[in-house]
Amino acid sequence: MNSQIIKEVLRREGGAKLTKDPDDPGGVTKYGISKRANPDVDVENLTEDEAVIIYLEKYWRPSKASSLPEPLQDMYFDMVVNFGQRRAVKILQEACNHKNKGKDLVVDGRIGPNTLRASKSLEKDRLLAFRIFHYARICMKNKTLMKYYYGWVRRTIEI
């Protein structure tokens, strides 16, 4: 497990700052841990150590991030945290298919041996481009979320 990747996600997610943005679908959030996705967690009193454990158990291990090529791990893991594992895998699969002319993977949101194998030849910049494209699609469907677009793109490029 790469604890540095998790620590960077905590920082990008706003750290210890508690947010209660009414437009944020996750609701009350701290360290990127939302009340909506974690109803059993006392988000307002969440510590950094507790947040790291949640990320490790709910996101890092199930996502199989450590099975991807090292240059993709941080981008992929940040995507898993930012919009869920299934969507992150679909974006990874779409990027792999584009690299391989669309012939290799069923875009099903499951990270299995075929996706892991296809990711070995994927460039990080290609995954970055597909992630930004996903954000654009989100904002086109829901104009209220456009206020987050620049921050999402900046975050993606930072990784």
CYANA upper distance limits for C-alpha pairs under 8 A (distance plus 0.5 A):
  1 MET  CA     60 TRP  CA      8.19
  1 MET  CA     66 SER  CA      7.13
  2 ASN  CA      6 ILE  CA      7.44
  2 ASN  CA     66 SER  CA      8.36
  3 SER  CA      7 LYS  CA      6.63
  4 GLN  CA      8 GLU  CA      6.66
  5 ILE  CA      9 VAL  CA      6.85
  5 ILE  CA     74 ASP  CA      6.30
  5 ILE  CA     77 PHE  CA      8.43
  6 ILE  CA     10 LEU  CA      6.78
  6 ILE  CA     52 VAL  CA      7.26
  6 ILE  CA     55 TYR  CA      7.55
  6 ILE  CA     56 LEU  CA      8.32
  7 LYS  CA     11 ARG  CA      6.87
  7 LYS  CA     52 VAL  CA      8.01
  8 GLU  CA     12 ARG  CA      6.67
  9 VAL  CA     13 GLU  CA      6.43
  9 VAL  CA     32 GLY  CA      8.49
  9 VAL  CA     78 ASP  CA      6.79
 10 LEU  CA     14 GLY  CA      7.10
 10 LEU  CA     15 GLY  CA      5.78
 10 LEU  CA     31 TYR  CA      5.63
 10 LEU  CA     32 GLY  CA      7.02
 10 LEU  CA     51 ALA  CA      8.48
 10 LEU  CA     52 VAL  CA      8.50
 11 ARG  CA     15 GLY  CA      5.32
 11 ARG  CA     31 TYR  CA      7.82
 12 ARG  CA    155 ARG  CA      7.66
 13 GLU  CA     30 LYS  CA      8.24
 13 GLU  CA     31 TYR  CA      5.98
 13 GLU  CA     32 GLY  CA      5.15
 14 GLY  CA     30 LYS  CA      7.64
 14 GLY  CA     31 TYR  CA      6.30
 14 GLY  CA     32 GLY  CA      7.29
 15 GLY  CA     30 LYS  CA      7.17
 15 GLY  CA     31 TYR  CA      5.02
 15 GLY  CA     32 GLY  CA      7.93
 15 GLY  CA     48 GLU  CA      8.41
 16 ALA  CA     30 LYS  CA      6.29
 16 ALA  CA     31 TYR  CA      6.08
 16 ALA  CA     47 THR  CA      8.21
 16 ALA  CA     48 GLU  CA      7.76
 17 LYS  CA     30 LYS  CA      6.39
 17 LYS  CA     31 TYR  CA      7.64
 18 LEU  CA     28 VAL  CA      7.61
 18 LEU  CA     29 THR  CA      6.27
 18 LEU  CA     30 LYS  CA      5.25
 18 LEU  CA     31 TYR  CA      8.35
 18 LEU  CA     44 GLU  CA      7.21
 19 THR  CA     28 VAL  CA      6.20
 19 THR  CA     29 THR  CA      5.74
 19 THR  CA     30 LYS  CA      6.98
 20 LYS  CA     24 ASP  CA      8.26
 20 LYS  CA     27 GLY  CA      6.61
 20 LYS  CA     28 VAL  CA      5.21
 20 LYS  CA     29 THR  CA      7.18
 21 ASP  CA     27 GLY  CA      7.22
 21 ASP  CA     28 VAL  CA      7.78
 22 PRO  CA     27 GLY  CA      7.32
 23 ASP  CA    144 THR  CA      7.81
 23 ASP  CA    145 LEU  CA      7.95
 25 PRO  CA     36 ARG  CA      8.41
 26 GLY  CA     34 SER  CA      5.69
 26 GLY  CA     35 LYS  CA      7.03
 26 GLY  CA     36 ARG  CA      5.64
 26 GLY  CA     37 ALA  CA      7.29
 27 GLY  CA     34 SER  CA      6.67
 27 GLY  CA     35 LYS  CA      6.60
 27 GLY  CA     36 ARG  CA      6.58
 28 VAL  CA     34 SER  CA      6.21
 28 VAL  CA     35 LYS  CA      6.03
 28 VAL  CA     36 ARG  CA      8.18
 28 VAL  CA     43 VAL  CA      7.72
 28 VAL  CA     44 GLU  CA      8.28
 29 THR  CA     33 ILE  CA      5.88
 29 THR  CA     34 SER  CA      4.76
 29 THR  CA     35 LYS  CA      6.80
 29 THR  CA     43 VAL  CA      7.05
 29 THR  CA     44 GLU  CA      8.24
 30 LYS  CA     34 SER  CA      7.18
 30 LYS  CA     43 VAL  CA      6.66
 30 LYS  CA     44 GLU  CA      7.42
 30 LYS  CA     46 LEU  CA      7.70
 31 TYR  CA     48 GLU  CA      7.75
 31 TYR  CA     51 ALA  CA      7.10
 32 GLY  CA     81 VAL  CA      8.43
 33 ILE  CA     37 ALA  CA      7.99
 33 ILE  CA     38 ASN  CA      7.59
 33 ILE  CA     43 VAL  CA      7.45
 33 ILE  CA     51 ALA  CA      7.58
 34 SER  CA     38 ASN  CA      6.52
 34 SER  CA     43 VAL  CA      7.49
 35 LYS  CA     39 PRO  CA      5.55
 35 LYS  CA     40 ASP  CA      8.35
 35 LYS  CA     41 VAL  CA      7.39
 35 LYS  CA     42 ASP  CA      8.33
 35 LYS  CA     43 VAL  CA      6.70
 41 VAL  CA     46 LEU  CA      8.16
 42 ASP  CA     46 LEU  CA      6.58
 46 LEU  CA     50 GLU  CA      6.89
 46 LEU  CA     51 ALA  CA      7.29
 47 THR  CA     51 ALA  CA      6.74
 48 GLU  CA     52 VAL  CA      6.72
 49 ASP  CA     53 ILE  CA      6.93
 50 GLU  CA     54 ILE  CA      6.82
 51 ALA  CA     55 TYR  CA      6.69
 52 VAL  CA     56 LEU  CA      6.59
 53 ILE  CA     57 GLU  CA      6.57
 54 ILE  CA     58 LYS  CA      6.10
 54 ILE  CA     59 TYR  CA      7.95
 55 TYR  CA     59 TYR  CA      5.54
 55 TYR  CA     60 TRP  CA      6.55
 56 LEU  CA     60 TRP  CA      5.23
 56 LEU  CA     61 ARG  CA      6.55
 57 GLU  CA     61 ARG  CA      6.39
 57 GLU  CA     62 PRO  CA      7.86
 58 LYS  CA     62 PRO  CA      7.04
 59 TYR  CA     63 SER  CA      6.25
 59 TYR  CA     77 PHE  CA      8.25
 59 TYR  CA     80 VAL  CA      7.38
 59 TYR  CA     81 VAL  CA      7.23
 59 TYR  CA     85 GLN  CA      8.13
 60 TRP  CA     64 LYS  CA      7.08
 60 TRP  CA     65 ALA  CA      6.65
 60 TRP  CA     66 SER  CA      8.32
 60 TRP  CA     77 PHE  CA      7.42
 61 ARG  CA     65 ALA  CA      7.69
 61 ARG  CA     66 SER  CA      8.44
 63 SER  CA     77 PHE  CA      7.88
 63 SER  CA     80 VAL  CA      7.65
 63 SER  CA     85 GLN  CA      6.71
 63 SER  CA    111 ILE  CA      8.09
 64 LYS  CA     68 LEU  CA      7.74
 64 LYS  CA    111 ILE  CA      7.97
 65 ALA  CA     73 GLN  CA      5.93
 65 ALA  CA     76 TYR  CA      7.37
 65 ALA  CA     77 PHE  CA      6.54
 66 SER  CA     70 GLU  CA      8.00
 66 SER  CA     73 GLN  CA      7.04
 67 SER  CA    116 LEU  CA      7.55
 68 LEU  CA     72 LEU  CA      6.91
 68 LEU  CA     73 GLN  CA      6.44
 68 LEU  CA    116 LEU  CA      6.62
 68 LEU  CA    119 SER  CA      7.29
 68 LEU  CA    120 LYS  CA      7.78
 69 PRO  CA     73 GLN  CA      7.02
 69 PRO  CA    119 SER  CA      7.64
 69 PRO  CA    120 LYS  CA      6.46
 70 GLU  CA     74 ASP  CA      8.36
 71 PRO  CA    124 LYS  CA      7.05
 72 LEU  CA     76 TYR  CA      6.45
 72 LEU  CA    123 GLU  CA      8.35
 72 LEU  CA    124 LYS  CA      6.24
 73 GLN  CA     77 PHE  CA      6.36
 74 ASP  CA     78 ASP  CA      6.54
 74 ASP  CA    159 ILE  CA      7.52
 75 MET  CA     79 MET  CA      6.77
 75 MET  CA    124 LYS  CA      8.18
 75 MET  CA    127 LEU  CA      8.34
 75 MET  CA    128 LEU  CA      7.96
 75 MET  CA    156 THR  CA      8.03
 75 MET  CA    159 ILE  CA      6.73
 76 TYR  CA     80 VAL  CA      6.78
 76 TYR  CA     88 ALA  CA      7.23
 76 TYR  CA     92 LEU  CA      8.02
 77 PHE  CA     81 VAL  CA      6.85
 78 ASP  CA     82 ASN  CA      6.46
 79 MET  CA     83 PHE  CA      6.43
 79 MET  CA     84 GLY  CA      7.49
 79 MET  CA     85 GLN  CA      8.03
 79 MET  CA     88 ALA  CA      5.87
 79 MET  CA    131 ARG  CA      8.35
 80 VAL  CA     84 GLY  CA      5.04
 80 VAL  CA     85 GLN  CA      4.96
 80 VAL  CA     86 ARG  CA      8.27
 80 VAL  CA     87 ARG  CA      8.03
 80 VAL  CA     88 ALA  CA      5.73
 80 VAL  CA     89 VAL  CA      8.40
 81 VAL  CA     85 GLN  CA      7.87
 83 PHE  CA     87 ARG  CA      6.93
 83 PHE  CA     88 ALA  CA      7.24
 84 GLY  CA     88 ALA  CA      6.61
 85 GLN  CA     89 VAL  CA      6.50
 85 GLN  CA    109 GLY  CA      8.01
 86 ARG  CA     90 LYS  CA      6.79
 86 ARG  CA    108 ASP  CA      8.43
 86 ARG  CA    109 GLY  CA      4.91
 86 ARG  CA    110 ARG  CA      7.07
 87 ARG  CA     91 ILE  CA      6.79
 87 ARG  CA    109 GLY  CA      6.70
 88 ALA  CA     92 LEU  CA      6.69
 88 ALA  CA    109 GLY  CA      7.90
 89 VAL  CA     93 GLN  CA      6.49
 89 VAL  CA    108 ASP  CA      8.43
 89 VAL  CA    109 GLY  CA      5.30
 89 VAL  CA    110 ARG  CA      6.86
 89 VAL  CA    111 ILE  CA      6.74
 90 LYS  CA     94 GLU  CA      6.55
 90 LYS  CA    107 VAL  CA      5.98
 90 LYS  CA    108 ASP  CA      6.77
 90 LYS  CA    109 GLY  CA      5.09
 90 LYS  CA    110 ARG  CA      8.19
 91 ILE  CA     95 ALA  CA      6.65
 91 ILE  CA    127 LEU  CA      8.08
 91 ILE  CA    130 PHE  CA      6.94
 91 ILE  CA    131 ARG  CA      7.18
 91 ILE  CA    134 HIS  CA      8.22
 92 LEU  CA     96 CYS  CA      6.69
 92 LEU  CA    119 SER  CA      8.22
 92 LEU  CA    127 LEU  CA      6.96
 92 LEU  CA    130 PHE  CA      8.47
 93 GLN  CA     97 ASN  CA      6.54
 93 GLN  CA    105 LEU  CA      6.99
 93 GLN  CA    106 VAL  CA      8.09
 93 GLN  CA    107 VAL  CA      6.21
 93 GLN  CA    109 GLY  CA      8.22
 93 GLN  CA    115 THR  CA      6.97
 94 GLU  CA     98 HIS  CA      6.66
 94 GLU  CA    102 GLY  CA      8.43
 94 GLU  CA    107 VAL  CA      7.11
 94 GLU  CA    130 PHE  CA      8.11
 95 ALA  CA     99 LYS  CA      6.77
 95 ALA  CA    122 LEU  CA      8.02
 95 ALA  CA    126 ARG  CA      6.87
 95 ALA  CA    127 LEU  CA      6.17
 95 ALA  CA    130 PHE  CA      6.66
 96 CYS  CA    100 ASN  CA      6.68
 96 CYS  CA    102 GLY  CA      8.30
 96 CYS  CA    105 LEU  CA      8.25
 96 CYS  CA    115 THR  CA      8.39
 96 CYS  CA    118 ALA  CA      6.57
 96 CYS  CA    119 SER  CA      6.67
 96 CYS  CA    122 LEU  CA      6.55
 97 ASN  CA    101 LYS  CA      6.17
 97 ASN  CA    102 GLY  CA      4.56
 97 ASN  CA    103 LYS  CA      6.85
 97 ASN  CA    104 ASP  CA      6.61
 97 ASN  CA    105 LEU  CA      6.79
 98 HIS  CA    102 GLY  CA      5.90
 99 LYS  CA    122 LEU  CA      7.30
100 ASN  CA    104 ASP  CA      7.32
104 ASP  CA    114 ASN  CA      8.47
104 ASP  CA    118 ALA  CA      8.11
105 LEU  CA    114 ASN  CA      7.47
105 LEU  CA    115 THR  CA      7.31
111 ILE  CA    115 THR  CA      6.26
111 ILE  CA    116 LEU  CA      7.35
112 GLY  CA    116 LEU  CA      6.73
113 PRO  CA    117 ARG  CA      6.45
114 ASN  CA    118 ALA  CA      6.59
115 THR  CA    119 SER  CA      6.56
116 LEU  CA    120 LYS  CA      7.33
118 ALA  CA    122 LEU  CA      7.64
122 LEU  CA    126 ARG  CA      7.56
122 LEU  CA    127 LEU  CA      7.97
123 GLU  CA    127 LEU  CA      7.21
124 LYS  CA    128 LEU  CA      6.68
125 ASP  CA    129 ALA  CA      6.71
126 ARG  CA    130 PHE  CA      6.92
127 LEU  CA    131 ARG  CA      6.68
128 LEU  CA    132 ILE  CA      6.79
128 LEU  CA    156 THR  CA      7.08
128 LEU  CA    157 ILE  CA      7.81
129 ALA  CA    133 PHE  CA      6.71
130 PHE  CA    134 HIS  CA      6.74
131 ARG  CA    135 TYR  CA      7.01
131 ARG  CA    156 THR  CA      8.12
132 ILE  CA    136 ALA  CA      6.87
132 ILE  CA    152 TRP  CA      8.32
132 ILE  CA    153 VAL  CA      6.64
132 ILE  CA    156 THR  CA      7.80
133 PHE  CA    137 ARG  CA      6.86
134 HIS  CA    138 ILE  CA      6.82
135 TYR  CA    139 CYS  CA      6.82
135 TYR  CA    149 TYR  CA      7.26
135 TYR  CA    152 TRP  CA      7.78
135 TYR  CA    153 VAL  CA      8.34
136 ALA  CA    140 MET  CA      6.67
136 ALA  CA    149 TYR  CA      7.90
137 ARG  CA    141 LYS  CA      6.84
138 ILE  CA    142 ASN  CA      6.72
138 ILE  CA    145 LEU  CA      8.03
139 CYS  CA    143 LYS  CA      5.81
139 CYS  CA    144 THR  CA      7.96
139 CYS  CA    145 LEU  CA      6.06
139 CYS  CA    146 MET  CA      5.61
139 CYS  CA    149 TYR  CA      7.66
140 MET  CA    146 MET  CA      8.50
142 ASN  CA    146 MET  CA      7.92
145 LEU  CA    149 TYR  CA      7.58
148 TYR  CA    152 TRP  CA      6.61
149 TYR  CA    153 VAL  CA      6.68
150 TYR  CA    154 ARG  CA      6.53
151 GLY  CA    155 ARG  CA      6.45
152 TRP  CA    156 THR  CA      6.65
153 VAL  CA    157 ILE  CA      6.73
154 ARG  CA    158 GLU  CA      6.59
155 ARG  CA    159 ILE  CA      7.09
